[in-house]
């Protein structure tokens, strides 16, 4: 019996498309879906005439593949992935490779890697970005796991990935959950990007009164610039051209303003909090989606709560250009936050991530693909220990040159009552990062006042505590010598020993 080169489990649209991509690039495939009707439909339609073998049990599926078997799981993240792995294991042999191509949590991927490798199998957790079109024609692939496992798969992955001027959009990310971690942060940046574009749209429509044709023209023009050329700007321009045949209204105007989310944005925020990395633009984007889900509450509140209204009364073309500059500056901040989070995770989890390579493979196939990723790639290639993208010479100068326009846009939005949480969070990030001093000296004083949490001083080394009130002094006087020494309460303001 002729054996197939590669197998795909799960025939939803992403699974079907990536299976066809693999087959088109010279690797005969086996497919399996828990619903046999789905397998039949795929084989008899999209798979007809191709080197596609439909299988109807996991045992048949496994036995149809050449060794080491290479099996891609494309099912919903979480328990379904574990269930498929458990069902596969009785039929596997040493060295067989399981690939999880869903949006799995990186911790789950690390656990599965440990468990499967201990049993003699191989496991790769791989982020796949590009949506349905990317899966079929070339996605951005972010594989993580043991390097030797990736090397077995590299000939296939480099063929099916999107191809850009400097190579295929795939590279080995690192051990354990590195691939899914990078994909998670990719999605967090995607949240930020989409929210920033939505805020630009809101300003253009509701402060300038642009109609759908004018909105299309603005975004199409922006997509021709070096700064904003990107997949998301491109599809935004296209969205404004779609007219509903029943109402003759733009389709976008008929869509409920309540955005969904599948968890990767929330995971990005949670991980940043755990690692102590500041990502306010991404947090603002996640919060904006949550706020949008309060549709009924917002409709009711709109009848009770008032604020400023009106249109921008300045020059329209000037303000459009200022919005463009604000969007680009905010976009730089969003990517800077994402790359800073990747850098922190790389150190904490020993991923050894190559930030330049990550920016390179995001240039094609993925949802956040954009022209300026070339500049990000070059920035981290030129300085591998760059602490923040804002300090890269080109990006630094860009923001310094355009910050006046950025500030004007946010000022106008505030005056006219248009919420721009991601624009504002991005500017706050920039202003906080560029300041040598912040007001958290007062925060530390407050913490020491109510909780004796201690503080450091700017004029001499050590850890200090102040007796801020008479009550605390009295407490000091009635406490035991041992407790006084342990707390460092020896004078009004003293260094804390220990």
C-alpha positions in Angstrom: 0.0 0.0 0.0 1.3 3.5 -0.9 1.6 5.6 2.2 0.9 9.3 2.4 3.4 12.0 3.4 1.2 14.0 5.7 -2.0 13.8 7.6 -4.6 16.4 8.7 -7.2 15.8 11.5 -10.1 18.3 11.5 -11.8 19.4 8.3 -13.3 22.7 9.2 -12.3 25.4 6.6 -8.8 26.0 8.1 -8.1 22.3 8.1 -9.4 21.8 4.6 -7.4 24.7 3.2 -4.1 23.8 4.8 -4.6 20.2 3.7 -5.0 21.4 0.1 -2.0 23.6 0.5 0.2 20.7 1.6 -1.1 18.5 -1.3 -0.6 21.2 -3.9 3.0 21.6 -2.8 3.9 17.9 -3.5 3.0 16.0 -0.4 0.2 13.4 -0.6 -2.2 13.7 2.3 -4.5 11.6 4.5 -7.5 13.4 6.2 -9.7 12.4 9.0 -12.8 14.1 10.6 -14.8 12.7 13.4 -17.9 13.2 11.2 -17.4 10.7 8.2 -19.9 12.8 6.2 -17.4 15.7 6.3 -14.6 13.5 5.1 -16.7 12.2 2.2 -17.7 15.7 1.2 -14.1 16.9 1.2 -12.7 14.0 -0.7 -15.5 14.1 -3.4 -15.4 17.8 -3.9 -12.3 19.9 -3.1 -10.1 16.8 -2.9 -11.3 15.2 -6.0 -8.5 14.4 -8.5 -5.9 15.2 -5.9 -3.5 13.0 -3.9 -6.0 12.9 -1.0 -6.9 9.8 1.0 -10.0 9.9 3.2 -9.9 7.8 6.4 -12.7 6.9 8.7 -10.9 5.9 12.0 -7.9 7.2 13.7 -6.3 3.8 13.4 -6.8 3.8 9.6 -5.5 7.4 9.5 -2.3 6.6 11.4 -1.6 3.5 9.4 -2.0 5.4 6.1 1.0 7.6 6.8 4.7 7.0 6.1 7.1 7.1 9.1 7.9 9.1 11.0 4.2 10.0 10.8 3.5 13.7 10.5 0.0 14.6 11.8 -1.5 18.0 12.0 -4.4 18.5 14.4 -6.8 21.4 13.4 -9.5 21.2 16.1 -10.7 23.7 18.7 -8.1 24.5 21.4 -8.3 23.1 24.8 -9.9 19.8 25.8 -10.6 18.7 22.1 -6.8 18.7 21.4 -6.1 16.6 24.4 -8.9 14.2 23.4 -7.5 13.7 19.9 -4.0 13.2 21.2 -5.2 10.5 23.7 -7.1 8.8 20.9 -4.1 8.8 18.7 -1.5 7.5 21.1 -2.4 3.8 21.0 -1.6 3.7 17.3 1.6 5.7 17.3 5.2 4.5 17.2 8.3 6.0 18.5 9.3 9.2 16.7 5.9 9.9 15.2 5.2 13.7 15.1 2.0 15.4 16.3 1.5 19.0 15.3 -1.2 21.2 17.0 -2.0 24.0 14.6 -4.8 25.6 16.6 -4.8 28.6 18.9 -3.7 26.7 22.0 -2.5 28.3 25.2 1.3 28.1 25.4 1.1 26.4 28.8 -1.0 23.6 27.4 1.6 23.2 24.6 4.5 23.0 27.0 2.6 20.3 29.0 1.8 18.3 25.9 5.4 18.5 24.7 6.7 17.2 28.0 4.2 14.4 28.2 4.5 13.2 24.6 8.3 13.5 24.4 8.6 11.4 27.6 6.6 8.6 25.8 8.9 8.6 22.8 6.7 10.7 20.5 7.4 14.2 19.0 5.2 17.2 19.4 5.1 20.6 17.7 2.8 23.5 18.8 2.5 25.7 15.8 0.8 29.1 15.4 -0.9 29.5 12.0 -1.9 32.9 10.9 -3.6 34.1 7.7 -7.2 33.0 8.0 -8.8 30.9 5.4 -7.0 32.4 2.5 -3.6 32.2 4.2 -4.1 28.5 5.1 -4.8 27.7 1.4 -2.3 30.0 -0.3 0.4 30.4 2.2 0.2 31.3 6.0 2.7 32.6 8.4 3.8 29.6 10.5 5.2 29.8 14.1 6.3 26.3 15.1 7.7 25.6 18.6 8.9 22.4 20.2 12.1 20.3 20.1 14.4 21.5 17.3 14.9 17.9 16.0 11.1 17.6 15.6 11.0 20.8 13.6 13.7 19.6 11.3 11.6 16.7 10.1 8.8 19.1 9.2 10.9 22.0 7.8 10.8 20.7 4.1 7.0 20.8 4.2 6.6 24.0 6.2 8.9 26.0 4.0 6.9 25.0 0.9 3.4 25.7 2.3 4.3 29.0 4.1 3.8 32.4 2.5 6.8 33.4 0.4 8.2 36.9 0.7 11.3 38.6 -0.7 13.6 37.2 1.9 12.3 33.7 2.3 9.4 31.6 3.5 7.3 33.0 6.3 8.2 30.2 8.8 11.1 29.8 11.2 11.8 27.7 14.3 10.6 29.7 17.3 12.0 27.8 20.2 11.3 25.0 22.7 8.1 23.9 24.3 5.3 26.5 24.0 7.4 29.1 22.1 5.4 28.8 18.8 2.0 29.3 20.4 3.3 32.1 22.7 4.5 34.0 19.6 1.1 33.4 17.9 -0.7 34.6 21.0 1.3 37.9 21.0 0.7 38.2 17.3 -3.0 38.1 18.0 -2.6 40.6 20.8 -0.9 43.0 18.4 -3.7 42.2 15.9 -6.3 43.3 18.5 -4.4 46.6 18.9 -4.1 47.2 15.2 -7.8 46.5 14.6 -8.9 48.8 17.5 -6.6 51.6 16.2 -8.1 51.3 12.7 -11.6 51.4 14.2 -10.8 54.6 16.1 -9.5 56.2 13.0 -12.7 55.2 11.2 -14.8 56.6 14.0 -13.0 59.9 13.8 -13.2 60.1 10.0 -16.9 59.3 10.0 -18.2 61.1 13.1 -16.0 64.2 13.4 -15.6 64.8 9.7 -18.8 63.2 8.4 -17.1 61.2 5.6 -19.4 58.8 3.8 -18.6 55.2 2.8 -17.1 56.3 -0.6 -14.9 58.9 1.0 -13.8 56.4 3.7 -12.9 53.9 1.0 -10.8 56.6 -0.7 -9.0 57.5 2.5 -8.1 54.0 3.5 -7.1 53.0 -0.1 -4.8 56.0 -0.2 -3.3 55.1 3.2 -2.7 51.6 2.0 -0.4 53.0 -0.7 1.9 54.7 1.8 5.0 53.0 3.2 3.8 53.6 6.8 0.3 52.1 6.7 0.4 49.6 3.8 -1.0 46.5 5.4 -3.5 43.7 5.0 -5.8 45.2 7.6 -5.8 48.6 6.0 -6.4 47.0 2.6 -9.4 45.0 3.7 -10.8 48.0 5.6 -10.8 50.0 2.3 -12.6 47.1 0.7 -15.2 46.8 3.4 -16.6 50.3 2.6 -17.3 49.3 -1.0 -19.8 46.6 0.0 -23.4 47.6 -0.4 -26.3 45.6 1.0 -28.7 44.8 -1.9 -31.8 44.8 0.4 -31.3 48.2 1.9 -28.9 49.9 -0.5 -26.8 50.8 2.6 -23.2 50.0 3.2 -22.9 46.6 4.8 -20.6 48.0 7.6 -23.4 50.4 8.7 -25.7 47.4 9.3 -23.4 45.3 11.4 -24.0 45.3 15.2 -21.2 47.2 17.0 -20.5 44.3 19.4 -17.1 42.6 18.7 -16.3 39.1 19.7 -13.1 37.5 20.9 -11.7 34.0 21.2 -9.3 34.4 24.1 -5.8 35.1 22.6 -6.1 38.8 23.4 -7.1 38.1 27.0 -4.2 35.6 27.3 -1.8 38.2 26.0 -2.9 40.7 28.7 -2.8 38.0 31.4 0.8 37.0 30.4 1.9 40.6 30.3 0.6 41.2 33.8 2.4 38.1 35.0 5.7 39.1 33.4 5.4 42.8 34.4 5.4 44.1 30.8 3.5 47.3 30.0 1.1 46.7 27.0 -1.6 49.5 27.4 -2.6 49.6 23.7 -3.4 45.9 23.6 -5.2 46.1 27.0 -7.2 49.1 25.6 -8.2 47.0 22.6 -9.3 44.1 24.7 -11.3 46.5 26.9 -12.9 48.1 23.9 -14.2 44.8 22.7 -15.6 44.1 26.2 -17.3 47.5 26.3 -18.8 46.9 22.9 -20.5 43.8 24.2 -22.5 46.0 26.6 -24.8 47.0 23.7 -28.1 47.2 25.5 -26.6 49.0 28.5 -24.9 51.5 26.2 -28.1 52.2 24.3 -29.9 52.8 27.6 -27.1 54.9 28.9 -27.1 57.1 25.8 -30.5 58.3 26.8 -29.3 59.3 30.3 -25.7 60.5 29.9 -24.7 63.5 27.9 -21.5 64.9 26.6 -20.0 67.1 23.8 -21.2 66.6 20.3 -20.5 68.3 17.0 -18.2 68.1 14.0 -14.6 69.2 13.5 -14.6 72.8 12.2 -11.0 72.9 10.9 -9.6 71.9 7.5 -10.7 68.4 6.6 -7.6 67.4 4.6 -5.3 68.5 7.4 -7.2 66.5 10.0 -7.3 63.4 7.8 -3.5 63.6 7.6 -3.2 64.1 11.3 -5.4 61.0 11.9 -3.0 59.1 9.6 0.0 60.3 11.6 -1.7 59.4 14.9 -2.6 56.0 13.6 1.0 55.3 12.5 2.5 56.5 15.8 0.0 54.5 17.8 0.7 51.4 15.6 4.4 51.7 16.3 3.6 51.8 20.1 1.4 48.7 19.8 4.1 46.7 18.0 6.7 48.0 20.5 4.6 46.6 23.3 4.2 43.3 21.6 7.9 42.9 20.9 8.8 43.9 24.5 6.5 41.2 25.7 8.1 38.6 23.4 11.5 39.7 24.7 10.5 39.3 28.3 8.9 35.9 27.7 12.0 34.8 25.8 14.1 35.5 28.8 11.7 34.1 31.4 10.9 30.9 29.5 14.3 30.4 27.8 12.7 30.5 24.3 15.7 32.3 22.8 13.4 34.1 20.4 14.8 35.9 17.4 12.7 39.1 17.2 14.1 40.1 13.8 13.1 36.7 12.3 9.7 37.0 13.9 9.1 40.3 12.3 10.3 38.8 9.0 7.9 35.9 9.0 5.0 38.3 9.8 5.6 40.1 6.5 3.5 37.7 4.5 0.5 35.4 5.1 -0.5 36.6 8.5 -3.3 39.0 9.5 -0.9 41.7 10.8 1.3 41.6 7.7 2.4 45.1 6.9 5.1 47.0 4.9 6.7 48.5 8.0 7.6 45.1 9.4 10.7 45.3 7.2 11.7 48.3 9.3 11.0 46.3 12.5 13.0 43.3 11.2 16.0 45.6 10.4 15.8 47.4 13.7 16.2 44.2 15.7 18.8 42.8 13.3 20.9 45.9 13.7 20.5 45.9 17.5 19.7 42.5 19.0 19.5 43.9 22.5 17.3 46.9 21.5 15.2 47.4 24.7 12.3 49.0 23.0 11.3 49.6 19.4 10.7 53.3 20.2 14.4 53.7 20.6 15.2 52.4 17.1 16.5 55.4 15.2 13.8 55.5 12.4 10.9 54.9 14.7 12.1 57.4 17.2 12.4 60.1 14.6 9.0 59.2 13.1 7.3 59.8 16.4 9.3 62.9 17.3 8.3 64.4 13.9 4.6 63.4 14.1 3.7 63.7 17.8 2.1 67.1 17.4 -0.4 65.7 15.0 -1.0 62.7 17.3 -1.7 65.0 20.3 -4.0 67.2 18.3 -6.1 64.2 17.2 -6.5 63.0 20.8 -7.3 66.5 21.9 -10.0 66.9 19.3 -11.5 63.5 20.1 -11.8 64.5 23.8 -13.4 67.8 22.9 -16.0 66.2 20.7 -16.7 63.2 22.9 -15.3 60.5 20.6 -13.6 57.7 22.6 -10.1 56.8 21.4 -8.9 54.4 24.1 -6.1 52.8 22.0 -4.8 56.1 20.5 -4.8 57.5 24.1 -3.1 54.5 25.6 -0.4 54.6 23.0 0.3 58.2 23.6 0.4 57.6 27.4 2.8 54.7 26.8 5.1 57.0 24.8 4.9 59.9 27.3 5.5 57.6 30.2 8.4 55.8 28.6 10.1 59.1 27.6 10.0 60.6 31.1 12.9 60.1 33.5 10.6 60.6 36.5 7.0 59.5 37.1 4.6 60.2 40.1 5.0 56.8 41.6 7.2 58.2 44.3 3.9 59.4 45.8 2.5 55.9 45.3 5.4 54.4 47.2 5.0 56.9 50.0 1.3 56.0 50.2 2.1 52.3 50.4 4.7 52.9 53.1 2.2 55.1 55.0 -0.7 52.6 55.2 1.2 49.3 55.0 4.9 49.9 55.9 5.9 48.5 52.5 9.2 50.5 52.5 10.7 52.4 49.6 14.1 53.2 48.0 15.6 56.7 47.9 17.2 58.6 45.0 20.0 60.1 47.1 21.4 57.0 48.8 21.2 53.2 48.6 19.1 51.0 50.8 15.5 50.3 51.7 13.7 52.7 54.0 10.6 53.2 56.1 9.1 56.4 57.5 6.9 56.7 60.7 4.3 58.9 59.0 1.9 59.5 62.0 1.9 59.9 65.7 -0.1 56.6 66.0 2.7 54.7 64.2 5.2 56.2 66.6 3.1 55.1 69.5 2.9 51.6 68.0 6.7 51.7 67.8 7.1 52.6 71.4 4.8 49.8 72.7 6.2 47.1 70.4 8.9 44.8 71.5 12.6 45.5 70.7 12.6 42.4 68.5 9.7 43.5 66.4 11.2 47.0 66.2 14.4 45.7 64.8 12.6 43.3 62.4 10.6 46.2 60.9 13.6 48.6 61.0 11.6 51.0 63.2 14.6 52.6 64.9 14.1 56.3 64.0 11.5 58.4 62.2 13.0 57.6 58.8 15.4 54.7 58.8 17.0 52.1 56.5 15.4 48.7 56.8 17.8 46.0 57.7 17.7 42.5 56.2 
